Amino acid sequence: MRWSIPLLSVVLPALAGLPAHAQSAQRPEVAAAAQREHAAVLAWRRDFHQHPELSNREERTSAKVAEHLRALGLEPRTGIAHHGVVAIITGGKPGPRVALRADMDALPVTEQVDLPFKSTVTTTFAGQSTGVMHACGHDAHTAILLGVADTLVAMRADLPGSVMLIFQPSEEGAPPGEEGGAALMLKEGLFRDFKPDAIFGLHVFSTLPAGQIGVRSGPAMAASDKFSITVKGRQTHGSAPWGGIDPIVAAADIIGTAQTIVSRRTNIARLPAVVTFGAIHGGIRYNIIPDQVELTGTIRTFDPAVRTNILAELTEVAEHVSAANGATVVTHIPEKPNNPVTSNDAALTARMLPSLKAAAGADNVVEPPLQMGAEDFSYFAQQAPAMFFFVGSTAPGIDPATAPSNHSPLFKLDESSLDLGLRALLQVTLDYLHGGVHPDAAG
């Protein structure tokens, strides 16, 4: 996930008419759990950080997760969407069904942060040697959910309802030619026998200071599309460009002209949009004009109509600019977005806002602007009312606006965010379970 808009937070407005139980302070069992689980969550996070695994390759991580869940007396299902792990905590009393999700995969990034538990893992990705790093904070998410699992199991006898723990692989996207992530978990029947009444997830967030939580109602994170454009020319010697058709020049023209799709053809005053070229591959020698150049990138949108228009205009730009250079082009854009818009259910977010304030303090819960980063939690949010919130991860004394962002080789998590993340997720879960009555329990 990549964050591409600076965060200018404003405090969420107070919501009137909330039930009395929702305005209570932090639950004492939440504070006690945070203190009790602190050392374990810290150790898990550091272990996962030191041993990161790429999308659809989370073998060690998922094994560690499953091992601990079994030690708690649970019966985890493994191998879902390759390396997903799912377990259900059934409370001793009737009540709602809640799902909690944490992602487990790391990124092909070489860590530049000097830590005692720094990642030194290397691998080959897309044909290139690279380091592997938890540069997005999924190590923290996994550790937090394990701490929540410990706590919920310990109070299971008095727990109203049931909680599904979802440890998800491949949030960052499956390798080419593979399926993965939330979409594949759902395809393989994740909610076939357990239909949640609410789904919660969190993400550590570099553009928030440690101690703050960010949440917004409705659309929160953009839909994402990956595109590729192959520009085909005719190879020739670099000293005689007239003897061939130069796909590098055509590709450069495509990149330049495509900038007008957002800057001149899309109404970004209403909702933002982004077209980004992330990689250019073409040529193997300084004095040879190659046969072809491949461009790959991403499109981020919030509105389906805007998405449709941008896709059509990008294809048009690629075709016309290539033709003007004497080249041909093949454009590939999936029919469906890689990730839909991540949208928080308005009623659920309003209901759980006091829970977040109880965990962090009322003044520490803020509303971020729309984020151009994408999340495949969005697939879960299409299945049931959902709320996804951000936990600040930048240490005191560092300006979050200039701190290394998620996905940076310099991304550094302030580990106090582990404590806040656990307290917030646990408070939200308990408040929801105790505040709602499952239809089966009525009468």
N, C-alpha and C positions, 0 to 999 in steps of 0.2 A: 504494500500500500504506500502511496506517495501523497504527501500533503503539499498542495501547491498554492494555497491562499493563506497569507498571514492571518493569525487569529486576533481579532479585535473584539474582546469579550464584553458583554453587557450583562448585568445581573438580571436573571429571569424575574418577571413580575410575579408578585404573590398571587396565589389562586384562592378565591373565596369559596366558601361552602364546603371545605374539606371536613371529613369526619374527624371526631375528636382523637381517635386512636392514631390517625395519620399525622397529627401535629405533635406527637410525643417526641421526647428526646431519644438519643441513641439507646437501643436496647442494651441492658446490662450484659446479656449473654453474648452480644456482638463485641463489646469492649473486652470481655473476658477471653473470647475466642481469639481476637487479634493478638492479645498478649501471649496466650498459650501457643498459638501457631507460628509466632514470629520467627523463631529459629528454624523451624522446619521449612517454612515457605522460602526463607532466605537461602537455605541450603539447596532446596530444589531448583530455585531460579539460577543459582550459580552453577549447579551441575548441568542444567540444560544449556546454559549460556556457553559453557566450556565444550559442550558436545553437540553443536547445532547440526541439523539435518535439513536438506532441501525438500521441497514439495514432493509428495509421493515417495519419499525416501525416509520417513520418520520412524524407522524400525526400533532404534534404541529408545527413543522418547516414548513411543507408544507402549513398549514393553515395560518401561519403568512405571508408567501411569497405571497400566493394568495390574502390575504386581502390587502396587500400593492399594488399589481398590479391592483386590482380593484379600489383602491383609486386613481390610476394614470389614470383611465379611460380605462384601458385595459380589455380584456375579456379572462382571463386565463382559460385554460382547466386543470382540476384537475383529480386525480385518474388514471393517466397514469402510468403503471407499479406499481400499488398500490398507491404510494404517490407522483408521479411526477407532476410537475406544468410546463405548457408551455404557453407562451403568444407571440403574434406577434405584433411588432411595425411597422406600415405601414407608410413609409415616404410620404411627400407631392409631391415628384418628382420621376420619374421612375429611376430605378437603379438595382443593384445586390441584391441578397438575401444572408444574412449572418446568421449563427447560432452561439450563444454563450452558452457555457455550464458551469454550476457550480454544484458540487455534494453536498449533504446535510447530509449524514449519519455519525455517530460517531462509536467508537470502544468499545469493552468490555475491557476497561482499567481503572484502578482506579487511578485517578489523584493524583499526588504527588507535584504539583506546588502550592505554597501558593499565591493565587490570591483572590481579593475581590469577583470575579465572578467565583470562582472555582466550578467545578461540584461536587455535592454531590449525584448525581443520582446513584441508584443501581438497579440491575436487576438480573435475572437468565439467564445465557447463557450456552448452552451445559451442562445443569444440574448442573452448579456451580454458586454460588453467586459471583457477580463481580460489580465493578463500571463501569460507562459509561463516556467516555471522548472524546472530539474532539481532539484526539491525532495526527491526520493527517492534521488538518487545514481546514477541509471542512466548518467549521463555517465562516472562512475568505472568502472562495470562494463564499459562498451564499451571504454574506454581500456585497462583491465587486460587484457582478452582480446586486444586487438591486440598488446600487449606479449608476451603468452604466445605468440601466433601467430608473431611475429618469432623468438622463441627456439626454438620447436619446428621451424620451417622450417630454421633454421641448423644444427640437429643431426639433420635428417631422415635422413641416410644411416645413422646408428647407432640410429635410433629403432625399437624393436620394436612393431609394431602400427600403428594408424591413429587419427587424432583428427579428429572433426567439430567445427568451430567454428560455433556457432549464435548469430547476432546477431538477436535477436528483437524485433519491433515489438509495440506495444500491450499491454504487460504490465498497464498501469493500466486496461485495459478499452476496448473499441471504442466509438465514438460510437453513439448510438441508431440502430437500423436497420442496423448494420454488424456483420460478423463480424471477428474479429481474434485476435491473440495466439497462444499456444502451441497452443490447440485447433485453430485454423485451419491452423497449420503442419502439424500431424499429419494433419488432414483432407486436406491437399493432398499428402500422401505424404512427409513429412520423413524418416521411417525406412524407407521402402519398400525401398530398396536398401542401406541402411546401418543395421543393427540393432546399437545399442551394447550392450556388456557392462556398462557403467557410465556414469552421467551425473553431472556435477558442476556446481554453480552456487554463487555467493556473493552477498551483499548487504551493502553498507556500512550501519552500524547506529548510530544516535545514542545509544542507551542503553548502549553499551559504550565504554570509553575507547580511544583510538587505541593500538594495540599489542596489543590482546586479540582473540581469536577466540572466538566462541560457536558451539557445535554440540550437538545432542542427538539421541539415537537414537529412532526411532519417530516418532509424531506430533509435529510441531514448530510448525506454523502452521494456523490454523483454516480450515475451509470457509467460503465467503462466499456469501450470497444477497442480491440486490437486490430490494426489494419496492416496490410503489406501491399506494396506497389513494386512490381518488377518492370523496370524500364529496359527494353531490348533494343540494342543498336547493332553495329557491325564492327568487329575488331579490326584495328589497324595499328601501324607504327605511330608512336607519339610524334614523330617528326613530320608525319604526313596525314594530319587529321582529315583532310579532304578525301582521303582514300577509304574512309569508313563513315560510320554514324556514331557520334560520341554520346553514350548513355549517361556519362557523368555530368556533362553540361545540361542535358535534358532533365536529369534528376535534380540538379541545383535549381533549375527554373521551376520545377514542380514545387520544391520546398518553399521557394520565395513566394510564388503565386498563391500557394495554399494558405499563407498567412492572412490573406484578405477574406477567407471564408468566415473567420470569426470577427476580424477587425472591421470589415465593411459589409458583410452580407448577413450577419446574425444579430438580432436584437438582444444584446447582452445586458441591456438596462433592466430587463424583466428577470431573466435567469442567466447565470453564467454558463459559458461553454469553453472548451479548450480543444485545440488540435495540436498535438505534439509529435514531432519526428524524433524517435529515440535511437535509431541505429541506421547506419548507411554501410552497405557492403558492396564492394565492386573493385575489380582490378587486383593484380598481384605483383605488378612491376611498374617502376616509375616511367618507363618509356613505351608502355603498351596501353593503348586505349582499349578497354575490355568490351566484351560482347554485351554485358548487361550489368545493371546495378539494382540492388534490392533495397528498398526503403521500408522500415517498419516503424510503427508509432501507435499512439493511443488517442482516442476521442473521449471526452468527458462531457456529459450532458445531464440535465434534469428533466427535460421535456421531450416526450416521444416524437412530437412533430419537429422540434429543432434537430433531434438526432437524425430523423429521416432526411431532412434537408441537407444537413452537413455531410452525410454519407453520399448523397446524390451529387453534391457539389464537389466533393473531393474526387469522386470518380470522373466527373466532367473535367475538372482541372487537369488531372493526370492524363486523360486521353487527348485533350486539345493541346496541351503544352508539349506532350511527346510528339504529336503529329507535326507541330510547328517546327520541331527539331529533326524531323525525318525518322523518328524512332516509333516503336510500338510499345504498348503497355498492357500489363495484366494486373488488375486490382482485385484484391481479395479482402472482403469485409464480411464477417459472419452475419447471418440474418438476425440473430438475437444477440444482445449485448453480452459480453463476458460476465459482467455483474450488473444487475438492475440497480435502480436507485435504492439506496438504503433509507427507509422511511420509518420514523417512530410513530407508533399509534398514539394519536392525540389524547384519547381518554386515559390510556395506560400511563403515558408520560405525566399527565396532570396528577394522576392518582399517586404515582411513585415519587414525584418531586420532593414531597416532605421527607421521604425515606433517605434520599440522597443528601438533603440538608441536615438531617439528623446525623448522618455519618461524617459529613465534612464540615458542618457549620453553615448556617444560612448564607453568610456572606461569601462563602467559598464555592457556591454553585452558580455557574455562569452559563450564558447562552452563546455558543460559538456561531459564527456565520456559516453559511453553506460551505461544505468542504468538497474540493474537487477530487480528493482521494476516494477510492472505491473500496467496497467491502463485500465479500460474498456472504456475510451475515444476512445480506439483503434477501437471499433465497429463503432463509428461515423466516424472515419477517413477512414473507408472502403467505406463510402457512398458518400464522396465528398472530394476535396482537403482540408487538415486540417493542423493546426499548434498548437502545444501544447508547452507551455513554462513554465519555473520555475521562481518563484519570491523568492529571498533570504529572510529568516525569522529569522536569528540569529543576535542578538543584537550586536552592536559595543563593542569591548573589549572582546568578546568571540570567541575562535577559532572554526570556523565551523566544523573543522575536529574532534573535541572532544565534540561538543555540543550534547545534547540529541537529538536523531534522531526522525523523524516522526514515530509514533506508540509507542514512549516511554512514560511512565507515567510522565516523567519529561520534555516532549516536551513543549517548551515555545515560543510563537510567539512574535517577536518584531512587535508591531502594526504599525510601519512605513511602513511595507510591505503592509498594506491595501491601503495606499495612492499610492504606486508605482503600485500595482496590478490594481487599478482602472484606473490610468493614462495610463498604458500600454495597457490594454484591450480596453479602449475607443479610444486611439490613433490608434491602429490597426484597429478597426472597422470603424472609420471615414475615415481613409486613404484608406481603401479598398473600401468603398462605393463611395467615391468621385473620386477614381482613375480608376474605371471600369465602363463600360456601359453594362447594361443588354441587351440581344438580342432584347427584346421587345421594347426597347427604340431607337434602331437603325433606322435611316431614318425617 
